[in-house]
Amino acid sequence: MKIGILTIGNELTSGKTQDRNSSFIARNLYRLGWQILAMLSVGDDDAAIKDGLAFLMERAEGIIVTGGLGPTTDDITTSAIARAFDLPLVTDEAALQNIKERMAGYNLIWTDNNAKQALFPAGAAKIVNRAGTAWGFSLKRNGKIIVVMPGVPSEAEKMLLGEVIPLFRRELADTTEVATRIIKLTCISESAVDQALAAAPFAELGVTVGFYPRFPELEVVLTARDTSQDKALQKISLAEAEVVKKLAQHIFGYDQETLEGVVAALLSSRKLTLALAESCTGGLIADRLTDVPGSSALLERGLVTYSDVSKEELLLVPPAIIRQYGAVSRETAILMAEGVRKTARTDLGLSVTGIAGPDGATAGKPVGTVFIALADGTKTLCRPFSFPWDRRGIKVMSSQWALIMLKNYVTGD
C-alpha cells in the first residue's frame, strides 16, 4: 500500500513547531509494511495545499492530511480541499451538536466561529474526533482515498490508530501479507550494526532491513512480505536469528518494549526492590522507571541529591570523602549507592554522579565524566564513563547506562 503524507500549517513551514505527525504516521504505517512515498509540509495557503495534494495523488493510493481543521481564520484546510475538487461545503448537524456538547463539557464559551469545524466537503465521510472538537473526514477521488485529520498530535495519533488505519485496510485491499519485527539495541552505533550485519543473507531470505537511530537506542526493523502471514513470519524468524547471532549483547527488547519496561519486569519477577540516588541525571532514571505501570511495587524511593550537603545528609556520605575525592568520583558514587540502599532498606541501591557541563570540569575530570554504582548489600559495582555529548545527551546516556547496569545485574550478565 502506497501512502503520501501532507501536513499543513504556517507553524510548520516557519519552523516554530516541529512536525511530530509525519514521523508518527510514517512509523506506524511502516510497521504494517506500507510504503511511504513522500512527506510534504505546506503553509496555510490554498495554492500550496492544492499543489501538495496533486503531487501526492499522482503517486500514492492513499493520502493522509493533518492540520488546519480548527475554528480560526488561518485554519483553511477543509475549504482548500473542497475548492481543489470543486465541492461545496456542507454543515453536518451531528458534528455541530457534538462540538457544542464538548465545549460545554470543557466549560468553554461557545463562539460562532466554532461552527466552522462542522463544515465538510459534500460527499465526505466524517471521522469522529474522540479527543477533541475538530472532526476528520475522508474523500474518494479518482480511485484514491484522502483522509484529513486534526493537527494536534494527541488527537491525530488517536484518530490514526483507531479510525484511519482500519479505513485504509477496508478501502485499499492488499492480498500481500506483511510481517515486521523491531529489534531494539543500545550502546552501539548505526555504522557498527550495519557492519556486523553486512554478511547476513537478508535478501536471500526475502527480508528487508532498516536501521532507525532513536538516541540513545537503535531500532533494527525487519520486514517480510508473502502470500500468507505464516510464510512471512517464517522469513522474519530466520532473519531475526541472524541479528541475534551477531548482536545479542546489545539487544534489550523487541517491538514495543522499552528498556525501563524490561528492567521493571525483571526486578518485579525476582521481587527485588530499588532505591535511587541521582545527582547529574536530576531524577531522569526515576522518571523513566515510573513511566512503567506498577513500578511502585519495585521503586521504593528516588532522591535527587544534587548538592554535596544533600549527599552527606540524605545518603550518609562522609564530608571527608567528598573533600578528598570529589562529589564526582568512584568513592562517592559507591557510598551514595550504599547509603540510599541502607536508608531505604531495599534490595538494591543505584547511584549516579557526574559532570553534565558545560561548566564544572577539572583537568582530571572533563565534562562527561560519570560514575554509576549499584549496591546489593554484599557487593557494590561501580563503572566510570566518559560521554562526549551535550548536557542533555550526557543525562540521557547516563540514565540509559544505569538501566543497562540494572538489567545486567538481574540477568547475571
Secondary structure, DSSP 8 states (H G I E B T S, - for coil): -EEEEEEE-HHHHTTSS--HHHHHHHHHHHTTT-EEEEEEEE-S-HHHHHHHHHHHHTT-SEEEEES--SSSTT--HHHHHHHHTT--EEE-HHHHHHHHHHHHHTT----GGGGGGGEEETT-EEE--SSSS--EEEEEETTEEEEEE-SSHHHHHHHIIIIIHHHHHHHS----EEEEEEEEEESS-HHHHHHHTTT--HHHHTEEEEEEEETTEEEEEEEEEESSHHHHHHHHHHHHHHHHHHHGGGEEEETT--HHHHHHHHHHHTT--EEEEESTTTTHHHHHHTTSTTGGGTEEEEEE--SHHHHHHHH---HHHHHHH-SSSHHHHHHHHHHHHHHHT-SEEEEEEE--SSS---SSS-TTEEEEEEE-SS-EEEEEEE--S-HHHHHHHHHHHHHHHHHHHHHT-
